[in-house]
Every structure is written in C-alpha cells, then in structure tokens.
Amino acid sequence: MSINPTDFPGRFTGHAPVPVPLHLAPHDDGERAARQVRQQTYNAREVECLLNYTSLPHPVIEPHHEYVHVMVADIDDLGEWLYERGGEVRIGPEFMGVRPYILVTHTDEARDGSRVEIRVTCAVPLDAAVMSEIAAAVAR
C-alpha cells in the first residue's frame, strides 16, 4: 500500500477562490508605472534631441517622468545653460560649505504645445564668485 501525501487528513487537491477585500485589491499601479516609464523615456528623448543641436555641457543626465535632471560641473556651465535656454535660478540650502544652484528651464515646444522641464544643477562653494546674470536670474 502506498501513501500519497494528499491523502492525509486536512490536505486537499482542489483550489477554492479566495475573496480579496476591496482595500487590498490591485489598483492601476501597473498602468500608472507604465505611463511613468513612457513619460520618462519621452522626456529623455526630448532632452537628448535638444543636446544634439546645442553644445551645452551635460556630463550627467537623469531623466524622470516629471522632468530631466542635468548635473553640470560648475557655475560657468550653468551660466552657459542660462544664456542659451533662459529660465529661473533657484538656490538650495547651504551644506558643508556649498550651495546647490538649480536652473529651471524647458525644451522647445513640441507640436502639441508641451515642453519638458529641465533642472540643471551644480554645487557652488559659498565664497565663489557668481556671474551677475546668474545672480539676476535667482528666484526670490
């Protein structure tokens, strides 16, 4: 006589559907994530197209679904972006002797009227000289 493990008491081979409470039911997180990935890819492509016809410095590019972050080496590189693209400069809080300067600018308008936000960032030492154009573009 052979014994099958499913023959033991309390074991069964059938499967019964388990109801899922509404607050645990899956939402459209998968679709939202897919939309965000598509938007991130679109944003990256739009900024790459902009950079293909300009000579703007862009050592690090980090696309997001809401904007594209470009990190440059210094305040002079940020000045090039400001001169070429315009925008508003914001200054972050001081940390360990430096402040982040962030230029918020955009790509050119697409056919549908949309633009991609670009945030160009660099760290500037507290005692560094800042060009007057950048100081004038600082959001107050």
C-alpha positions in Angstrom: 0.0 0.0 0.0 1.5 3.4 -1.0 0.7 6.6 0.8 0.0 9.7 -1.2 0.8 12.9 0.8 -2.5 14.4 -0.4 -4.4 11.6 1.3 -3.5 12.8 4.8 -6.3 14.5 6.8 -6.6 18.2 6.2 -5.0 18.0 2.7 -6.9 18.6 -0.5 -6.0 19.0 -4.1 -8.8 21.3 -5.0 -8.4 25.1 -5.1 -11.1 27.4 -3.8 -11.1 31.1 -4.8 -10.1 33.4 -2.0 -12.0 36.7 -1.9 -9.8 39.8 -1.8 -11.0 42.7 0.3 -11.5 45.8 -1.7 -8.9 47.8 0.2 -6.3 45.1 -0.8 -7.5 44.7 -4.4 -4.9 45.6 -7.0 -5.2 49.2 -8.3 -4.0 50.6 -11.5 -0.4 50.8 -10.2 0.9 48.8 -13.1 -0.7 51.1 -15.6 0.5 54.2 -13.8 4.0 52.8 -13.6 3.9 52.0 -17.3 2.7 55.6 -18.1 5.6 57.0 -15.9 8.1 54.9 -17.8 6.8 56.0 -21.1 6.9 59.7 -20.0 10.4 59.2 -18.6 11.6 57.8 -22.0 9.9 60.6 -23.9 11.5 63.2 -21.6 14.9 61.7 -22.1 14.5 61.6 -25.8 13.4 65.2 -26.0 16.3 66.5 -23.9 18.7 64.3 -26.0 17.4 65.9 -29.2 17.9 69.4 -27.7 21.5 68.5 -26.7 22.2 67.1 -30.2 21.9 70.5 -31.8 23.5 72.6 -29.0 26.9 72.4 -27.4 25.6 72.7 -23.8 27.5 70.8 -21.2 25.7 67.7 -19.8 28.1 65.3 -18.0 25.2 63.7 -16.1 21.6 63.3 -17.3 19.0 61.7 -15.1 15.5 61.5 -16.7 12.4 61.4 -14.5 8.7 61.2 -15.5 8.1 64.8 -14.5 11.4 66.4 -15.6 15.0 65.7 -16.6 17.8 66.5 -14.2 21.1 67.6 -15.7 24.1 67.9 -13.4 27.0 70.1 -14.6 30.5 70.6 -13.2 30.4 74.3 -12.1 28.6 77.6 -12.2 30.1 78.5 -15.6 28.4 75.5 -17.1 25.2 76.6 -15.5 25.7 80.1 -17.0 26.0 78.5 -20.5 22.6 76.9 -20.0 21.1 80.1 -18.7 22.5 82.1 -21.6 21.3 79.5 -24.2 17.9 78.4 -22.7 16.9 81.1 -20.2 15.0 80.2 -17.1 14.9 80.8 -13.4 17.7 80.0 -10.9 16.9 78.7 -7.5 19.4 78.3 -4.7 19.2 75.5 -2.2 20.3 75.5 1.5 24.0 75.5 2.4 25.5 72.2 3.2 29.2 71.6 4.2 30.4 74.9 2.6 28.5 74.6 -0.8 25.0 75.6 -2.1 23.2 73.9 -4.9 22.2 76.2 -7.8 19.3 74.9 -9.9 18.4 76.4 -13.2 14.8 75.5 -14.2 14.3 75.7 -17.9 12.5 73.8 -20.7 12.9 72.2 -24.0 11.4 73.8 -27.1 7.7 73.5 -27.5 6.5 70.2 -29.2 3.8 70.1 -31.8 1.2 69.5 -29.1 2.4 72.6 -27.1 4.1 70.6 -24.4 7.6 71.2 -23.1 9.9 69.1 -20.9 11.2 70.7 -17.7 15.0 70.6 -17.3 16.6 71.2 -14.0 20.3 72.0 -14.4 22.2 71.7 -11.1 25.7 72.4 -9.8 27.2 72.8 -6.4 28.8 76.2 -5.7 31.2 77.0 -2.8 29.9 79.7 -0.5 32.8 82.1 -1.2 32.7 81.6 -5.0 32.1 84.5 -7.4 28.8 84.2 -9.2 28.1 85.9 -12.6 25.8 88.8 -12.4 23.5 87.2 -15.0 23.0 84.2 -12.7 22.5 86.4 -9.6 19.9 88.4 -11.6 18.1 85.2 -12.6 17.8 83.9 -9.0 14.2 83.4 -8.0 13.4 85.5 -4.9 
